[in-house]
Amino acid sequence: MRLPKFLLILLTSVCLMGAQTAAPKKAEKKVDTAKSMAPAGDLLDINTASEEQLKMLPGIGDAYSKKIIAGRPYKAKNELVDKKIIPAATYAKVKDKIIAKQGKK
């Protein structure tokens, strides 16, 4: 059975358009999942991180990294704001990237 040329072109176009619109949706889901599911191992411990490691965080420069180190130890990461080490706006940028691990007693 032979399909007319215009019908073959139409079917091919419809199939290609469907494949193009489906691919970005799958890619977006993977990106969103990767952002929201950071493993705990990737979190920076504010009780042990070096000054250089702290400066890699968004909004943390020389002054804030030195203040973070000077204010150690922290029982919880939100103490950075409670102790007025960094402003709340800066904390909002880093809170999902840090942790305050407790030393073993």
C-alpha positions in Angstrom: 0.0 0.0 0.0 1.4 3.4 -1.0 0.4 6.5 0.8 0.1 9.8 -1.1 3.1 12.0 -0.7 1.3 14.8 1.2 -0.1 12.4 3.7 3.3 10.9 4.4 4.7 14.4 4.9 1.9 15.4 7.2 2.3 12.2 9.4 6.0 12.7 9.6 5.5 16.4 10.6 3.0 15.5 13.3 5.3 12.8 14.8 8.3 15.2 14.8 6.3 18.0 16.5 5.2 15.6 19.2 8.7 14.4 19.9 10.0 18.0 20.1 7.5 19.1 22.6 7.8 16.1 24.8 11.6 16.2 25.2 11.9 19.6 27.0 9.3 18.6 29.6 11.3 15.5 30.6 14.5 17.6 30.8 12.8 20.2 33.0 11.6 17.6 35.5 15.1 16.2 35.8 16.6 19.7 36.5 13.9 20.5 39.1 14.4 17.2 40.9 18.1 17.6 41.0 17.8 21.1 42.5 15.4 20.1 45.2 17.1 16.8 46.2 20.6 17.8 47.4 22.2 14.9 49.2 23.2 15.6 52.8 26.8 14.8 51.9 26.9 17.9 49.6 26.1 20.2 52.5 28.9 22.4 53.9 29.4 22.1 57.6 29.7 25.6 59.0 31.5 24.2 62.1 34.4 22.8 60.2 34.5 24.5 56.8 37.6 26.5 55.9 37.4 30.2 55.0 37.9 29.4 51.4 35.0 26.8 51.4 32.7 29.3 53.1 33.5 32.0 50.5 32.3 29.7 47.8 28.7 30.1 49.2 26.5 32.7 47.5 26.7 36.1 49.3 29.6 35.0 51.6 32.8 36.9 51.2 35.9 37.6 53.3 34.1 39.4 56.1 31.2 37.0 56.6 33.4 33.9 56.3 35.7 35.3 59.1 32.6 36.1 61.2 31.2 32.5 60.7 34.5 31.0 61.8 34.8 33.3 64.8 31.3 32.5 66.0 31.8 28.7 66.2 30.5 26.3 67.3 26.9 26.4 66.1 24.2 24.0 67.4 22.0 24.9 64.4 22.6 26.6 61.1 19.9 29.3 61.8 22.2 30.6 64.6 24.0 32.5 61.8 21.1 34.8 61.8 20.2 34.6 65.5 23.7 35.6 66.5 23.7 38.3 63.8 26.7 36.7 61.9 25.0 37.2 58.5 21.8 38.9 57.5 18.6 37.0 56.9 18.7 37.7 53.1 22.2 36.1 52.9 21.0 33.2 55.0 18.1 32.6 52.6 20.7 32.1 49.8 22.8 29.6 51.7 20.4 27.7 54.1 19.9 24.8 51.7 23.7 24.4 51.1 24.9 24.3 54.8 24.6 22.2 57.9 25.8 22.6 61.5 27.1 19.1 62.5 27.7 18.5 66.2 31.1 17.2 67.3 31.3 13.9 69.0 31.5 14.0 72.8 
